[in-house]
């Protein structure tokens, strides 16, 4: 290994949000925890789930917005028209998360589906257009080799 090679220790996405408090509340509906906020009034913060964290920046650091399509996958969508950040979140039970989202009024843009690339996946959309691909591998192990 060369000393100039980047060896990532962690990766934290930063989402451009229009309303920091609304974003905290949206993530809390999913079961994430408000980690911290900064500023007076706060314009930057973080949410946490397990060992994962997402930073939220009100009005900056990246793009946001919706394509205008209700679906984020399939024949009634246009992935190229989506303007916000997409992320994959790996969970133990996609269907349980789906039930939670339905109960809490979170926008579901693709229902739980067994995909041909070996995952059960659903999509949800944040109020600022960010799309979360909530997934679980349908294989026994992803990286055994």
Helices and strands as residue ranges (DSSP letters): E 14-17, H 20-30, E 33-39, E 42-49, E 52-58, G 79-81, E 86-90, H 94-104, E 107-114, E 119-125, E 131-137
